[in-house]
């Protein structure tokens, strides 16, 4: 996509296991096989993992954009 996404745009989208993480933050995995998966902080440099509770592929919904200190220009 040519336009950079912000946390507010991304919070309305779902991403799948294996896709690149667009922003660092707190993400909720969702899928039909289990409902016990914990929320995860995932770095924008990573790929979405399988469900941490059962290992199945999952959709991920952004709950809150939370940058790592290494992403803050004030600390570089």
N, C-alpha and C positions, 0 to 999 in steps of 0.2 A: 504494500500500500504506500502511496506517495505521501500521504498526510500522517504525521506522527500522532499516535494515539495518546490520550491523557488518561489518567486513572478514572475520571468520570465517564469517558466513552467506554473504556475497557470493562467497567463494572457491569455493563449490560450484555457482555459477550461471554461465551463459554469457550474454553480451550481444552484440547484433548491431550491425554498422555502421549508423550513423544514430541509434542510441538514445543517451540521455543517460548520462553516466558517473556512477555512484552514489558512488564514492569515488576520490580521487586515489591513484595507485599505479602499479606496474609490471604491465603487462598483456601477455599473449601472444595474438597473433592466430592463429587456426586456421581452415583451410578445405581443401578437397580439391584445389584447383588448384595450390597451391605449398606447399612446406615450408621456405622460406628466409626467411620474414618475421622481422624482428628483434623482440625485446621492446621495448615502448614505455612511457615514463612519460606518463600522460595525466591531466590535471586534471579534478576533478569538475565543473568549470564547462563542460567541452567535451562534444562528441558523439563517439562512436566513429567513427574514420575507416575508409575501405576499407583493405584490406591494403596496407601500405607497400611491399611487394616487387612486387606485380603489379597492384594497383588493384581487385581483385575484392572484393565484399562478404565479410566474415569474421565469425566468432564471436570473442569476446574473453573470456579467462579471467584472473581476478585472480591474480597470483603473490604480490604483497606490497603491502599498503597503505603508501604513502609520501606523507605530506602535504607540501605546499609550505609554506615558511616563512610565507607570507601566511595560511595556515589555522591557524597556531599562536597561541593567545590570549596567550602570553607575549611575542610579538613585535608585537602590535597596538598 
